[in-house]
Amino acid sequence: MHKLRVADINLLIKYKYDTMLKQGAFYEADFEKPNVTIDIPDEMLEQWHKESPHLTIDDIEYVYTGASFYEALLHFNGFMLHSSGVVKDGYAYLFSADPGTGKSTHTALWQKYFGENNAMIINDDKPAIRLTDNKLWVYGTPWSGKTDKNINMKVPLGAIVFLERSENNWVKEIEPKEAIPLVMQQTIRPVEKDKMIMLLDMLDRVLSSVKLYRLGCNISDEAVEVSYNGIRVEE
Amino acid sequence: MKIKDGYLLREVAGSNIVVPIGEGAMDFSGVITLNDVGAFIWKNMEEDITKDELVRKILAEYDVDEETAKKDVEEYVSSLKGADLIAD
């Protein structure tokens, strides 16, 4: 069993394959009592592997340990948003979209434009969002999708941006009402009633207090300029 | 008549939304949004109720005439039926 601290939650978690060994290493911590234990039996991993033979057992372990963590996260005033999160000027901006739309491409453009130290990718695919001390925080986690871009840090949430491809670059602020179905498509929807209530109550807080945008963008420096100028938190 | 099991109504950031839970959550990934009257009717239909009782509840809750309340109930019940959300 490994001891990790992810999103300020103490995890006692079993894994043995390369991806988790590598990505988990940055989150190792020492503690007496875990808040959450993730112990997926080998037989279950093998069963899921049989159902998805195109994936390796390593991938299966990575996907299902992540799914277990994000389900547990609901119990800690938190949830996962399928998005690429970039940290700029001390805030995390989350770009959310279906796979293949270009959210990682867009945040990589930020890194190219501002420099990698001025625009860090906190998590390229599945950042955790938590409400603590009445404030919304974005956390890096070991589960960052196909890339290993994630950083063990917490940063205040700056904005949530729903990204789509477009010939021209534009940003539009949207109402929570418009964002609800978009968020619901980009998180893990719990099946159990009590967990769904936790998710919806969390979304109630998040969508009422954070700025929400739609971004249409192409792949250019101008895309970064329009996006950054349109969504950045004014101090 | 009553709403089928397997749905959860909750207010999120000022909107009344309905999402499927349990087995239904697997095949329907959408979100239903209701206005205030719609949410009121939905809540009252979580237990078995008749159309007449619904109309009386609306009249007690909202400042509307009976004709409007009847029309609201007819409209909502028929759209809920159309969406296959009512267990008879």
Contacts between the chains, C-beta under 8 A, distances in Angstrom:
chain1	res1	chain2	res2	distance
A	176	B	12	7.4
A	176	B	13	3.5
A	176	B	14	6.4
A	176	B	15	6.9
A	177	B	13	7.3
A	177	B	14	7.1
A	177	B	15	4.8
A	177	B	33	7.1
A	179	B	13	8.0
A	180	B	12	5.8
A	180	B	13	7.0
A	180	B	15	6.1
A	180	B	17	5.9
A	180	B	31	5.9
A	180	B	33	7.5
A	181	B	30	6.9
A	181	B	31	4.5
A	184	B	19	7.0
A	184	B	29	7.4
A	184	B	31	5.3
A	185	B	29	6.5
A	189	B	19	7.4
A	189	B	25	5.8
A	189	B	29	6.8
A	190	B	21	7.8
A	190	B	25	7.8
A	191	B	21	6.5
A	191	B	22	6.1
A	191	B	23	7.8
A	191	B	25	5.0
A	191	B	26	7.3
A	192	B	21	7.1
A	192	B	22	7.8
A	193	B	8	6.2
A	193	B	21	5.0
A	193	B	22	7.4
A	196	B	8	5.6
A	196	B	19	6.4
A	196	B	21	5.1
A	196	B	25	7.8
A	197	B	8	7.0
A	197	B	10	6.8
A	200	B	8	7.5
A	200	B	10	4.4
A	200	B	12	5.4
A	200	B	17	7.4
A	200	B	19	7.4
A	201	B	10	7.6
A	203	B	12	5.3
A	203	B	13	7.1
A	204	B	10	7.8
A	204	B	11	6.9
A	204	B	12	4.8
A	204	B	13	5.6
A	207	B	12	6.6
A	207	B	13	3.9
A	208	B	13	4.5
A	208	B	14	7.3
